[in-house]
Amino acid sequence: MVVLVFGAILIAVGAISISFPELCASLKNNDAEKWKQLGSPLGYAFTDLGSTLGVFSWVLGREFESSSSAETVAAGTKAYTKARFAKYCLLVGVTFVFIGFGLSIAGM
């Protein structure tokens, strides 16, 4: 049961970590076309989740490096670190949830 709770906590931490307001503001100010292509995201996880998930995958693909704005590249580098943290929290959390369910079914 502890494994399930730990996995759920990691999933929650990972989901909350998917927010990139600084990067979205930089994109809006310096690269408006790319910002519109990404769905005009605000960058907050639960306010506009669909657009923020697009930014999340865009950051993980390191697409920010092709921007002509140094401010966007700097914000993207910080966002990349945060996105990797969120990705691994989600992956490890889901793994622990599966392991926890397996252990609970096995009766341990």
Phi, psi and omega per residue, in radians:
M1 nan -0.622 3.131
V2 -1.120 -0.633 3.139
V3 -1.134 -0.697 3.100
L4 -1.103 -0.785 -3.133
V5 -1.119 -0.769 3.124
F6 -1.081 -0.724 3.098
G7 -1.105 -0.722 3.124
A8 -1.140 -0.674 3.108
I9 -1.123 -0.744 3.117
L10 -1.117 -0.672 3.101
I11 -1.121 -0.742 3.126
A12 -1.117 -0.759 3.120
V13 -1.094 -0.749 3.115
G14 -1.109 -0.724 -3.141
A15 -1.169 -0.670 3.129
I16 -1.220 -0.507 -3.126
S17 -1.278 -0.192 -3.138
I18 -1.460 1.339 3.043
S19 -2.625 2.299 -3.061
F20 -2.360 1.048 -3.078
P21 -1.126 -0.629 -3.139
E22 -1.163 -0.756 3.129
L23 -1.146 -0.735 3.139
C24 -1.141 -0.676 3.089
A25 -1.139 -0.707 3.114
S26 -1.143 -0.721 3.092
L27 -1.103 -0.748 -3.130
K28 -1.084 -0.693 -3.099
N29 -1.403 -0.602 -2.985
N30 -1.928 -0.420 -3.079
D31 -2.480 1.181 -3.026
A32 -1.067 -0.577 -3.135
E33 -1.140 -0.800 3.117
K34 -1.143 -0.656 3.116
W35 -1.068 -0.718 3.105
K36 -1.214 -0.649 3.100
Q37 -1.096 -0.572 3.131
L38 -1.416 -0.008 3.079
G39 1.719 0.357 -3.128
S40 0.905 0.976 -3.069
P41 -1.291 2.606 3.019
L42 -1.503 -0.473 3.083
G43 1.740 -0.002 3.135
Y44 -1.716 2.433 -2.949
A45 -1.015 -0.838 -2.990
F46 -1.834 -0.070 3.106
T47 -1.347 -0.823 3.132
D48 -2.390 1.165 -2.981
L49 -0.975 -0.732 -3.112
G50 -1.059 -0.787 -3.141
S51 -1.243 -0.655 -3.135
T52 -1.189 -0.589 3.068
L53 -1.163 -0.571 3.043
G54 -1.119 -0.731 3.080
V55 -1.141 -0.688 3.123
F56 -1.001 -0.866 3.134
S57 -1.225 -0.582 3.089
W58 -1.113 -0.725 3.121
V59 -1.189 -0.779 3.140
L60 -1.101 -0.474 3.062
G61 -1.424 0.019 3.121
R62 0.998 0.585 3.131
E63 -1.237 -0.336 -3.135
F64 -1.127 -0.390 -3.113
E65 -1.176 -0.338 -3.138
S66 -1.544 0.037 3.135
S67 -1.257 2.572 3.120
S68 -1.458 -0.204 -3.113
S69 -1.620 2.221 3.111
A70 -1.162 -0.566 3.118
E71 -1.140 -0.707 3.119
T72 -1.182 -0.694 3.113
V73 -1.127 -0.725 3.118
A74 -1.153 -0.768 3.102
A75 -1.151 -0.626 3.109
G76 -1.167 -0.626 3.101
T77 -1.132 -0.739 3.077
K78 -1.156 -0.697 3.140
A79 -1.182 -0.558 3.130
Y80 -1.113 -0.731 3.095
T81 -1.084 -0.762 3.136
K82 -1.163 -0.682 3.137
A83 -1.159 -0.691 3.086
R84 -1.129 -0.709 3.080
F85 -1.040 -0.808 -3.135
A86 -1.108 -0.743 -3.136
K87 -1.048 -0.827 -3.099
Y88 -1.266 -0.564 3.034
C89 -1.083 -0.771 3.132
L90 -1.125 -0.773 -3.129
L91 -1.133 -0.807 3.140
V92 -1.183 -0.667 3.109
G93 -1.076 -0.801 3.114
V94 -1.117 -0.681 3.100
T95 -1.067 -0.795 3.117
F96 -1.131 -0.620 3.098
V97 -1.125 -0.783 3.099
F98 -1.084 -0.772 3.117
I99 -1.103 -0.737 3.116
G100 -1.071 -0.749 3.089
F101 -1.125 -0.712 3.103
G102 -1.087 -0.741 3.115
L103 -1.167 -0.655 3.141
S104 -1.232 -0.614 3.083
I105 -1.191 -0.644 3.137
A106 -1.296 -0.227 3.092
G107 1.507 0.407 -3.126
M108 -1.680 nan nan
